Each structure stands twice: as C-alpha cells, then as structure tokens.
Amino acid sequence: MQNEKRQNIFFVITMILMTIYLLWRMFFTLPWGEGVLNVIFGMLLIVAETVTVLTTFELFFQKMQKKRTQLDFPIVPPEYYPHVDVFIATHNEPVDLLYKTVNACTFMDYPDKQKVHIYLCDDGARPEVEELANQFGVGYLGFPGNKDAKSGNLNNALSKTTSPLIATFDADMIPQHTFLMKTVPYFLLSTFIKEGEEWRLRREDEMDEKFKLGLVQTPQSFYNPDLFQFNLYAEQGIPNEQDFFSREVNILRNASNAVAYTGSNTIISRQGMVDIGGFPLNTITEDFETSIRLQQEGYITYATQEVQAAGQTTTTVPSMIKQRIRWARGIIQSLQNTRAPFSEKLPFWTRVTYVSSFLYWWSFFNRLIFILSPILFALFDFQIVNTTFWQILIFWLPSYFFYSLSMRYLSSNIRNQRWSQVIDTIFMPYLIWPVILETLGIREKKFKVTNKSRSNGRKWMSTLLYALPHIFLLLLSIAAIIRYASGKYGIALFFSSIIIFWLVHNMIALCYALFFMIGRRAYRETERIRAQEDVTIRYKARNLQYEAKTVDVSEQGIAFYVPYPIYLPEKETISLVVKSERYEANLDAVIVYVKQDGAGWRYSATVQPINETDNRQYMQIIYDRKHSLPEQMNLWDTAYDDMLRNVKKRVVQQRSDQRKMPRLSMELPVTFTNHSGCILRSFNYRFFSATGLHGNISAGSIVTFMTKSNIEVILKHTGNTTANHREVLLSVENIDDIVERGLINQLLNDLTPPQSESFIREG
C-alpha cells in the first residue's frame, strides 16, 4: 500500500512537471525567426515529445487504477465446470513443433476431462497433421485452401464444434497443466458470488446481467531467449521484450476494458463469438480486432498476470522485422475497421486507450526525430529550439528526472526507459514507412506466418545490411560531437553538455542496434531449460547406480549435477530416470562432456527417450514449468556494463568443454612394486598424469601400485605428456576390471585427500 501511494505521487508529480515542460516548449521555444526549415523541425520535435508523453500519461492513469480492476477468482465445485473446445491453429508448422503443443494439451487438468475437446485446426489439410491427431486421439479439422487465413481456419472450427468455451493456442504455444483451471473459473463469476470467505451459487435476484465475460487472456511467454536477449548477450539481464506488453500494459488495460486478445493462450466465450459474427476477416491481426468487437458488444475482456503457456519466439532479424510490420499494419487496420477511437459503443477511457494504441506505432517516427534533432543542431547549425542553457535545466531536467523514475514504477522492473529507447531505435527504420502507408489506407492484406526456425550459423554480413540506417545515424552523431565539442573548453564545454549528453545518449542506443544486427551464432538446435529434478543414473553393464539433480533439460540433451565425481564411461549408453512431481521419463544417454561446477561436477549427455510414453513424459518435464528466463530487469546493469559485455563476448573466443571424464587434481606420492615411483597429479579414470618419475620406468613399461585399500592399479607409461608438457600420462590398464569388481568408488576414496572423502560414496 505504501509503495502504491509513493508510485501514484510520482506519477502525479511527473504529469505536472511534464505538462509544464510541454507548455513551455510549445509557447516559448519555437524558432519562429529562424526560417521555415527550422520551424518545421522545431514543430516535429514538439509533436514527437508530446505524443510520447501523452501515451505514457495514459499508462500512468491505468496503473493508478490497476487494483480496482482485478476480478476475483471463484472457487467452483467440479460439476459446474463447462465443456471446453481447445483449438490448436496450424498453417505450415512442422509436425514435431505441433507434437509438443498437442501433447501438453492432453495433460491439462480439468475436473472431468471428457469435457475437454482438443482439435487440430489445419488450414493446410496435411495428411501428416491428421495422422498426428489420430496418434493422440484428438479431433482433426482440416480446412484446405487457406481461405481467409487464420480467421477462416478458426471460423471453420467454430462451425463444427459446440462447447460454450473455446481455448485457442498457436501451433508453438505449449500450455502448462494448470491452464484451464486458472482461466475457466472466471467465466463462472456470473453464476457464483463470494459471501464472506465462501463462494456460492447466485440467487435469481443476484444475477448480474451486465457482467458478460468475453475472453480471458493469459500472457504470451517464451521458453527461448528473444533476439534482444540472445543477440545482446542479455539472457540473464532483461526479460523478454514482449513481457512489457503481456505482463504489464495488457494487464493495465483491464482498467479501461481494452485488453487485447493476442491470438493464443486464451479462453473465449462462444456466445461472444456468435454475437460478433465470428473471427473478423478484413484484417491481418484478427485477434486484436476480435477483442475490440467483443468490447463493442458489451463484453469484458480480461488479462491475467500469471504465465500459463510458453512458445517459441522468432530467432532471425528478418522474421522479427516482418512480424512487427504485420503487427503495426494489422493493428492500424483493425482500429480503422472498428473505428475504435471514435466508437460510441465504447466508453470514453476505452477509446482513449485505442488512441494511445494508434499513437504507439508512431513512436518509431518520434525516435527518428529525437536522434536527428541534436545532429541537425550540432552538425548542420539548425536552430530548432529557441532557449538558453539555464532554461533547459529549469524546465527539462526535473521533468526528465521524474519521468525516468516513474517509468520504473510503471513497468514493475520489466522495462526501463533505456531499453524502451533501444528497442524503438532498432525497429525505427523499418516501421516508419509501413505505419505511414497503413494510416493513409494503403493496406497490406497478405497474411504472413512468422518464421520461427533457428538460423543456420551466423550470417552476420546479411543481417548487418539491416544496420545500415543505424550505422549512418551513428556516423552522423560521431561527426556532430567532434564538430560541436571541437575547440570548447571550460565554461563553454559546460554549456554544451546537454547537446553532448543527448548525442551520446542516442549513440548508445545506436550501438545496441549495431550489436543486435550483427547477432550471435546459435550452436544448439533445441533450447536448454533450467530445471532441478531428481535423476537416477544407471550404468547397467557395471551394475553402478547414482542419484543426481538435473541442471537443465532439452529435447536432445540433459545436464545433471553430482557433489562428487562418478564413473560414467564415454561413448557407452547409460540409463537415466528423470522424475518430477507429475512426470517420469526413462532415457538412454551418452555422456558428452564433464566439468567441475563449484564443489561438485556437472555431466552433460545426449538423450533419447526409450519409447513413445517416455517421450511424452519427457516433453512435459521440459515444458510444463515456469521457465527460467528473467522476469525482472537486473537493475545493477548499466549501459556501460552491457556494452563491455557485448564487446568482450565478441572479441574473446569461448572455449568449448571437451572433457568426457572428470579430472581430479591430487598430489599423491606412490611407490611401484618394482621400487620405482612418482607423484600422481591428476586422474580421469583412464589416465593419471604424473611428475617426478624415478627408477626403472620408461615409455611402454608396465608398473603396479597398491592403494591403501589394497586395490591393485596397473599403469602403462604412454610416452605422452599433458598439453603443457610438464606431466607424463600413465594409462590405467585395469580400469574395466576395477569397475567390474565394484571397486571404482573405493579407488576414488583411496586417491582423495581425507577432507574430501565424504564426497565419494557408493552409488
């Protein structure tokens, strides 16, 4: 409560200061006497600032109303849960992608699972997709011809099903098992009422005829890093770029009932869809327009904050740019189709929200104005603001300071002002023209499915072409700083600090854009997801068994942690049993590499489920969870930290892990049975490294020593040395016999110093 009060005070102060600043800019700073071009650019700058500030004000108002617009979550007896149709829309996505989504849908909890009807809605009418539906025992609704794109596909599904509620999922969106249980009860708020701490059926006189819930939208979430996280080496520092809309902005829009349907992870009222005539056709963002039309028919659209499904975000720069262009043009199309900003069917604040939605897409044009303005002043002597240094400090600095703080309150640490500017700068050159064309009614009608396949290698030269506008603006900014600061010292440099700050501020965002476009090579075909689950390791050939914890899991591999080194042979198949609270999967595995991890050891292996049942269980172990990418920004990371990390990661070559056995360091003097000896320095099960060899031992000779538990170890001088040529390699000739006899862990105990013995136990 205290934080909310402080937040609202900051919002009010910010709005007052920014209003004073904008009024000062409009009435006292336009360069009326400096020529037509100066006046035009001066007015463009004021308009850009005003639009940016007003769209933020709208979010401030919504944030101040947030708690008052949250719906109660009813506790409903199982028998009242209605039938639900689950639509998985697919166009041309591969079957292995669909497999994971269909599989997850079959595991969703529901009081009576016979009331859940899953359908693969395939507008390609592909035999392999129908076969997948048969494999899982779910419905198949083929719709050949791709008529009316996704809307046509879903309308076909609507016409062939009857359940009162409809869940929609994109082909790659994998629901958690809790999805239906966390969304369906909201639709029973018209039937149940809370009395004290208990929920009961409404009496006839308590029925709320005005309460019509049209849809419940859960956040769009992703299990793989988006391009901002991945290309900028920020997987652990920033949330997914779309989180700001899904987990913040869309939640705030509950206040004005302007929640956007985002096409997936949603429950929709069938009656609502009947009332609006089905999914709209004359738009390339049918989801967004659906929510507007529901609102115009008097339905509530509600967004929840808890992630209940996750998918795969686009992984290439061209596909991301095409995706954003489609969103920009489609949203403007839908606003024009529905006349939402002017619709008398919508309340005042809903219309204000849709004006803000339209103006958002002009933020990229505003960003260009913000970048060009100091360049025009410092490099080309344009006088686009008529003011003095001290006036700027009085009017701009306090408003900028409070605006930055308020943005942090607004985004709940999901996004800050710097990252908003970086994102706008990256997209800027590619969204300005489509937004202008669509605003003028020059439409893009073709539906383009976003390509989410992983790029092969780092084709950085081709993606760098997308950075040419940013490079051009960066060079202009550098030239502007050099020209403007040249010859200035002392007080003159101080008075120039605001322009220099503005230029440097823009250059930082342009450098981010350059790093983003250069990209980063993706080595993995499938995403690794952090998970701590129990795993039992069995090496049946040698009757060995160990217990461990997974570190991360993926479709092709697994990493697990043990507090002590264990013997698992390279290139041989071992068995893993991975077990979570709900699922259990049996896997064949082959160790790929081993490395020390703190006080323990991490083993990584390729895996293959034993059979179809295990595969389905393993998919759920991987994906049925809250994913591990950050939900909040790392507030300690500065622009300097980000830049330094990007430079280091691109300059320093990362060494890949090659070891397939743990390498244990030691300092153990031994005497061989032939009275020669040495000091053993390390051990990796197959080899010892040694120094200080003396006596009768040379390349090719065989020697033997006994451990303190009387385990005989037979060594062969290989004649080879370690990479630094300081230690001789001695191969362990009888390691298989030691393992066969069940003495491998005792051998480790004998070789390990006393203080470490507690880490070596029998499996």
N, C-alpha and C positions, 0 to 999 in steps of 0.2 A: 504493500500500500504506500509506504514511504517512497519507494523507487518510482512508483507510478505518479505520485504527486510531484516529485522532482522532475520527472520526464515532462509532464504537462506544463510545468513552469518554464522549462527550457523551450518547449515548443512555442509558448505564447511570447516569450521574450524574443525568440528568433523571428517570429512572424512580424512583430512590431518593428524590430531593427531592419529587417529586410524590406518591409514596406516603406520605411523612411528612406532607406538607401535607394530603392527603385524610384520613388517620387523625386528625390534629389537628382538622380540620373536623368529622368525624363524632362524635368523643368529647368535644370541649371547646367547641364554638361554637354548638350548637343552643340557641335561646332558649326553653328549657323553661318558664320562669316568666313568659313574656310573652303568653300567650293562645294559643288554638287556631290562629287565622289566621297568627300569626307563626311558630308551629311548622310549619304546613303549608308555607308559602312557604320557610321555612328548609330543610325536608327536600327540597322540589323543587329548590332551588338546589344542595344537596349531590349529589343524584341526577344533575342536569344536568352538574355538574363531573366526577363520577365516570365517567359514561358517555363524555363527551368524551375524558377522559384515557385510559381503558382501550382505546377504539377506536384511539387513537394509539399506545399501547403495542404493540398487535398489529402495526401497521405498522413500528414500530421493530424488532421481532423479525424480521419478514420481510426488512427492509432488511439486517439483520446477516447473513442467510443468502443474500443475492442471488447472489453469485458462485459459490456452491457448487451452485446450481440451474440453471445455464446449460447447455444442450445444445450439444455440438459440432456444427458444420455440416459434413456429409460432402461430399467431392469424389467424384462418382459418374460412371462412364462413361455417355455419352449413351444407349446402348441399354437401360440399366436404368430410365430414366425411365418411369413407368407412364402409362396413359391417364388423362385428367382431364376431367370434365364441369364446365363453367362455367355456373352458374345465375345469371341476372340476374332478380331478382324485381321485378315491377311490378304495381301495383294501379290507380292512376288518373293516374300521372305523365304529363306531356306528352311527345310523341314527340321533340321537339328535345332534351329532357333525356336521354332514353334513347339518342339517337343518339350522344352523346359517350361514353357508357359502352360501348355495343356496339362502336363504332369502336376504342376503346382496347383492348378485349379481343382484337380481331383482330390487334393489333400486338404482343401479348405474346410474348416469346421462349420457345422450347422446342426441344429437340434435334430432335424430329420433330413438326412442327405438325399432322400428320394425327392425332396422339394427343390433340389438344385439341378438345373438342366443346362449342361455345357454344350455349346455349339461352336464348331469351327466355321467361320463365315468367310468363304473363299471366293473372291470375285475372279479368280483365275480358273476355277473349276479344274484343279490339277488332280490327277489320279493319286499321286503320292501323298497329297494332303488328305484326301478321302481315306486312304489306307492308314494314315496316322490316326485319324478319328476312329476308325474301326479298331485299331490296336488298343486305344484307351477306352473304347466303349462309350464314346461321346457322340453327339449329333454332328452331322455334316450338312452344311447348307451351301451348295455350290451356286455361283452366280456368274455364269460365263459372260464375257464381253466387256467387263469393267465399265458398264454403263453408269453414268453419274458418280463414278469414283467411289470413295468410301461411303458417302451418303446413300448411294444406290445399293451398296452391299448391305449396310445396316438396315435400310428400309425393307429390303428383301427378307432379312432375318425377322424383323418386326412382324411382317405379314404372315410368317409361318410359325409363330410362337404365341403364347397366351399369358405367361406369368405376369403378375401385377408389377413386379420389379425387374429391372434389367441391369446387369453389371457389364460394363464394357472394358475390354483390355486391348491394347495394341499387341501386335504379334510378339514383341520382345519384352513386354511388361510382365514380370513374374510376381504374382501375389503371395503374400505371407498367408499362413494357415488361418490367421485371425481376421482376414479382410472382411468377410461377410458379417462376422459377429461384432465388428467395430463400426459397421456402417448401416446395416439393415434396421436396427432398433430405432434409429432416428425417424424412420417413416411411420413408427407406431406412436409418435407423440400426439397425434390427433385422436388416438384411441385410449391412451393411458395418461394418467395425471399423477403428479407426486403429491402425497399427503404426509407431511412430516418427513420421515426418512423412508417411507414405503411408497411403492408405485401400485396403483390400482386402475381398473377399467373406469373410464369416464361414464357418468350417468348421461342420460339423453339431454338433460338441461345443461350439461357441462361441455357438450360438443362444440369445438371451435371451428366453425365453418370457414373462417378466414384463413386458417392455418392449412396451407397446401404446400407440401414439400415436393419440389420438382426434381432435385438431384442432390446428392452428397458427393463432393469431390475431395478425394484424398490427394496428398502431394505427389507430384511427379518426382521420382527419385531414381538414382542410377547407381549401379554397382561398380561401374568402371569410371576412372577419372575422366572428366571432360577435358577438352583441349586446353582450356585455361589452366587447369590443374596440371595436366600432363606436360604440355609444351613449355610451361614456365617453371617446371620442377617445383610445383607448389601443392602436391597431393596431400601433404600433411599440414599445410598452412592456411588454405582457404576452402570454403565449402564449394559445392557445385554451383556454377554460375546461375542455373535455373532455380536454385533453392530460394533466392531472394523473392522471386515471384511466387513460387509454390508454397513456401513456408512462411512468408511474410505478407506480401502485397495481396495475394488472393484471400488470405485469412482476414486482412483488414477490410476487404470488400464485403464481408458479412455485414458490416455496419450500414452499408448503403444497398444491400441486396443486389450487388453487381458482380457476384462471384462468377468467374469464367470456368466453363466446362473445358477441360484440356484434352478430351478425346479418349482418355484411358484412366483406369483406377477409379472408376466412378460407378455409383448406383443411381439409376434414373427411374422415375415413375412412368409406367407405361401410359397411364391416363394423361399425364403431362405431354407425352409424345403424340398421343392421339389428338389432344387439344391444339397442338401447333402444326399438325399435319405431317408428322414425321421429321426426319433429319432434312434440313434445308439443302437445296440443290445448287443454287446460283451463287456459290462461294467456294473458295479453296480452303477456308477454315470453317467447316461445317460445325465443328464442336463449339467454337466461340459463339457462332450465330445461334446455335441451339439454346445456349444459356440465356441469351438476350430474349429470344422468343418465348421461352418459359416465363421469364420475369414479366414480359408484357401481358401474359395470360394470368398474372396474379400468383405465380408460383414462387416459393422461396428456393433459392439456390444457396447451398451451404458448403463451406470449405472447412475441413478438419486439418489439424496440425500434425497428427501422428502419421508417419510414413507407413503404408500398408502394402506397397508393391514397389518393385525396382526394375529398371530396364537397362538397356544399353544405349549410351549417348553416342552421338556421331563422333567419328575418330579421324576425319580428314577436314582440312581447311575448306576446300571447295564445297563439300557437302554441308558443312556448318553454315557457310555463307548463303548457299541456296535455301537452306532451312529457314534462316532469318528473313530472307527476302520473301519467302512464301508466307511466313507469319505476318510480316509487315503489310504486304498487299492484301492478304486474306482478312486481316482484322479491319483494315480500312474499308474493304468491300462489304463486310458484314455490318459495319456501322452505317454505311450508306444504304444497304439493303433494308435495314430495320429502322433507319433514321433515329437510332437510339438517343443521341444527344438532344433531340427535339421531340421525342415521342411523348405524347400526353398520357400514354398508358403507363409510363414510368414515373416514379416520384422524383422530386427535384434533385436530391442528392445522388440518386442513381444516374441521372442524366449528367450531373457534374462529373461523376466518375468516368463516364464514357467520353466526355470531352477530354478529360485527362488521359484516357487510353489513346485517343487520337493524337494528342499533343506529344505523348511519349515518343512516337515514331519520328517526330521532328527533332528529338534530342541529338540525333546524329548530325543534322544540319547545324544545330546550335554548337556542337563540338567543333565543327569546322570553323565557325565564326570565332570561337574562343581561341583556337590555335592561330588563325590568321591575323587577328587584331594586333597583338604585340609585334608580329613580324612586319605588318604594314607600317606601324609607328616607328619601330627601331631601324628597319632596313630601307623603307621607302618614304619615310618622313610624312606619312599620313597623320593628320590631326583628327582622330575620330572621337576623342573625349576631351572636352574643354574644362580642365580643372587644374588644381595645384596639388603638390605632394601632401600638404597638411590636410587639405580637404578629403583626399582619399583615405588618409589614416583615420580621420574623424568618422566618415560615413561608411567606408568599406570594411575596415579592419574589425570593428566589433561585430558587424553583421556576419562576416566570413567566419569569425571565431565561433560564434554561437551556432551558425548554420552547420559547421563541421561536427560540433558536439551533438546537435540534435539529430544529425544523420546517423550517428551511432546508436542513439536511443531508438530511432525509427527502425533500424534493421536488426536489432537484437544481436549484434555482432555477426550477422550473416554476411553483411556487406558494409564497406565503409566508402567514404567519398572518393578516396584514391582509386579503389578498384572499380567503382562505377565509371570514373573517367577513363580508366584503362580499357574497359570493355567497350565503351562508346567510341573511343579512339580507334580500336581495332576494326569495328564494324563500319565506322563512319564512311569510308569511300564507296562502300558497296550498297548502302541503304538509302542514301540521299535521293538518287535518281528514281528508284522504284517507288519511293514514298511520294515524290512529286507527281509521277505519272499516274499512280493509283488515285491520288487526291483529285487529279484532273479528270478522272473517269476513264483513263486508258488502262484497260484491265488485263491482268494475267489470269487466264482461265484454266490453263492446263495444270492438273494435279501432279505434283512431283513427290514421290515417296522418298524420304530421307535415306541416303545410303549410310549404313552403319557398319559396313565391313571394314576390318582393320587394314590400314595401308601397308603395302609390302615395302619394307625398307624406308629410308628417309630420303624421299625425293625432294630435298630441300631447295634445289635450284628452281623447280617448277612452282613450289609454294612461295618461294621468295619473290616471284613475279607479283604476287598479291600484295607484297610490301612496298612496291614501287611508289605508290602515293605517300606512304609514311616516310620512306627514305627521302623523297623530295621535300616534304614538310620539315623533316629533321635537319636537312642541309640548310634550308632557309632559316631555321631557328638558330643554328650554329652561326651562320653568317650574320644574322641580326645581332646576336650577343657580341660577336667580335667587333662589329661596326659601332654598336651603341656604347660598349664599355671602353673602346679604344681611346686612350688619352685622358680618361677620367680618373681622378684621384681624390682622396679625402672626402670633403663635403659633397662634391659633385657626384662621386660614386654612391654616396649615401642616398642622395635624392633620386638616383637612378635605380635604386634597389628594387622597387616594386615591379618595374618593367622586366628587370633581370630575373626576379623571382618568378614572374609569370612565364617568361620564356623557358626557364629551367624546369618549371612545373610541367609545361607542355612537352618538353623534350623527354622527361622521364616516361610519360605515357607513350610517346612515340618509340622509345627504346623497347618498352614492353611489347609494343606491336611488332617490332622487328624480330625480337626473340620468339614471339608467338608464331610468326610466319616461317621462320627458319625451322621451327619444330624440333622434334626429338624422335629418334628411332625407337620403334616398338619391337622388342625382341620376343614377346610372348604372344602366342595365338589366343590364349584364354586368360581371363583376369584372375589374379590371385586375391582371395578374400580372407582377411584375418579372421580366425576362428579358434577358440580354445575348447576343443572337445577331447574326450577320452579316446585313446587309440591303443589297441593291443597288437603287439608285433610278434609274429611267429616265424621262426626260421625252421621249418619242419624237418629239413634234411639233417639238421644237427640238434633237433629237439631243444631249441632255445626259444624263450618267450620273455618279452619285456613289456612294461607299461610306460606310456608316454602321453604327452599332450600335444595336440596339433597347434601349429603356429599360424599356418594359413592353408587354405584348400583351393583347388581349382579343378576344372574338368579333366585336366591331363596330369596333374601333379599334386603333391602334398608335401608340406614341411612339418616335422614334429620335433619336439624338444624333450631331451632327457637330461637329468642333472649330472650324469656320468657317462663316459664313453661306453658304447656297447658294440658287440661284434656283429656286423651285418655284411656279408660278402658282396663285393661289386659284381655286376653282370649276372647275378643269380636272382631268381624270383623269390620274394618273401611274401608273406600274407599279412594283411592289415585288417583289423576290425575297428571301424570308426563308429563311435556311438555318441549320439546326443540325447537330450531328454525325450525326443519324439522318434528319432530315426536311428537305424543301424545298417551299415553297409560293409560287405566283405569285398576286399580289393586285393588284386595281385599287384605287387610293386617291385620296382628295381631302383636301388639307390643310385642317385645321380651325383650328389656331392655331399660332403660333410664339412662343417666348420664350427669352431668354438664360438659360443654365444654366452658371454658373461661367464658365470661359474659353470655352465653346462655346455651341452652340444646340440646343434641343430642338424638334423638329417633331412635331406630333400630327395624325393623319389618320384618317378613317373608311376602312374597308377592306371589300372584297368578294372572296372567292376566285374565280378565273377559272372553275373547273369543279369537279365533284364530287371528283376526285382531289386537287386543291389544297385543297379544303375539309377533306378527311380528314387531309391532311398538316398543315394549319394547326391543326386541333383538337389534334393531337399536339404541335405546337410549343408550344401554350399549356399543355396539361395534363400532358404526360409529363415531369414535372420535380419536383424538390424545391421546394415552394412557399416563397414569400418572407416569410410571416408569421413573427413571432418564435417561437423555440423556448425561449428563456430570458427571465426577467424582467429588466427594467432595474433593477438594484439601487440605482441612484442616484436613482430616482424616489421621492419621499416622498409621504405623503398630502397635504401642502401643495402640492407640485408638481401632483399630479393635480387637486386642487380648483381651483387657479389656472388650469390649462389648460382645464378644463371651463367655468369662468366666462367666460374670455376668448373661447373659441370660440363661446359662445352669445351674447355681447354684441357682439363685433366682427364686422361683416358681411364675408364673404370676397369679394374681387373676383375675378371670373372672367376668364380670359385671352381677349381678343378679337382680338388681332393675328393676321393670316394671312400676314404677311410679316415677316422680321427687320428691326428698326430699328437701323441702325448709327449710333452717335454719331461726330461728327467736328468739326473746326474748320478748314475749308478755304477760304481766300480765292480767289475766282475773278473773272476779268475776261471779260465777254462780248464778242462780236465787234463790238457796237455801242458799245463802250467804257464801258458801264455795268458794275456789279459788285455783289457781295455776299459774305457769309461763309456757306458751307453748313454747317449744324449737324447734320443727320441725313439718312439715306437709307433708304428701304424699298422700293427698286426702282421703285415707281410715283411716289413723291414725294420731293422734297428739302424740308427746312424751312430757312429762311434768315433771317438778320438783316443789318442794315446795308446795305439796298438803296440804291444811289445811281445817278444818271444817268438815262437815258431808259428807265425800266421802270415799268409801272403795270399794274393789273388788266386781264387779257386780252391783254397784249402777249407776243410770242414772242421769246425770246433764245436764243443758242447759245454754248457754250464748248467748247474742245478740251482733252482730258485730256493728260497727259504722254506717252501712247502714241498721240496723235493720233486718239482716238476722239471723234467729234462727238456732243455731248449737246444735244438740243433741249428747252428748258423753256418752260412756259407759266405766267404769273402767274395763279393761280386766283382771287385776290381773297379767299381764305380764310386763316385763321390756325390755329395749333395751339390746343389746349384752354386753354393759359394765355395766349393772345393775344399772346405775345411773339415768335413766329416766323411768317413768311409761308410758305404752301405753294406750291411750284412743281412742277407735274406734269411727268413725263418723257414727252414726246410720241413719242419714237422708241425706247422700251424694247424693243418687239417686234422692231424691226429689229436692235438691238444683240444680242439673244438669237439671232435667226435667223442672224446672221453669226458666232456662236460667240465673241463678244467680252465676254460678261457677266462672266466671271471676271477678265478683264484689266481691265475697268472697276472692279471691286472693288479690285484691286491698286492702280490709279491713285488711288483715293479714300482708301485706307487708309494711315495713317502707316507709315513704313519698318519700325518694330519689329514691326508686325502683319502684314507682307506674307507671312510664311511660312505663315500660316493660310489664305491664299487660293490654291487650286491649281486646275489644270484637272481636270475630272471624268474 
